[in-house]
């Protein structure tokens, strides 16, 4: 069977459908409609006279023939992407779009100012930034870089630690005036908390080698770090808040640190990316820039 240019396009589309897990995700990554993606898959199956995918309204899986064929298609797509990266890296000035995802408050307070500075240096690079407190599947969503707090769970991804930041227990002065100031970790369970549900519902404190594990209870739960801090500043309860988020409130007098002589676990922030992402010059430059400037706070 002679390979045609149209079949080559369909092979690349097929590889992206498998890589991103669905026709819709592949169409988003490729910049074509879902109907066109479906057309390429059907045409490829008709040309090969074999079924490549088992599809239903809710799931998709590879047939045995599809698994074998995918490996060849994947290599072709990977080689094409690598060829593009080589050309990009040969240019004197890097260009193109970098797609980034980051949590809302870290992005607003730390990452956005640094991206603005980065783009002043590399004016031909474009940034596509999504701020969300949800963990994004960067492979399926076609994201180049995710900036996350906490340990890396997906072993197929790579990570570079950007910085380690302290966390504090904070409250508004109005709340402490009304309910009193906690004097020891044991007191914390008697107070109302603003619970940020992206973190465990307990807080660990330590002092002089001794640890205290305190459960949090309260009437407010949120999945958004901005809302968490705003609730605490308004005086409805205690909150566990990262240094970068707490600092403006502490400086302005809206927040006070509770039990400042006790230590809480710090948060490690990572730049997370797929294994081949940093072979792109523009992505590699941004990772190095963030690593240098987040760590030193400028």
ABEGO torsion letter per residue (X at the ends): XBBBAAAAAAAAAAAAAAAAGBAAAAAAAAGBBAAAAAAAAAAAAAAAGBBABBBBAABBBBBAAAAAAAAAAAAAAAAAAAAAAAAAAABABBBEBBBBBBBAAAAAAAAAAAAAAAAAABAABBBBBBBBABBBBAAAAGBABBBBBEBBABAABBBBBABBBBBBBBBBAAAAAAAEBBABAAAAAABBBBBBAABBABBBBBBGGBBBBBBBBBABBBABAAAAAAAAAAGAEBBBBBAAAAAAAAAAGABBBBGAABBBBBBBBBBBBBAAAAABAAAAAAAAAAAAAAAAGX
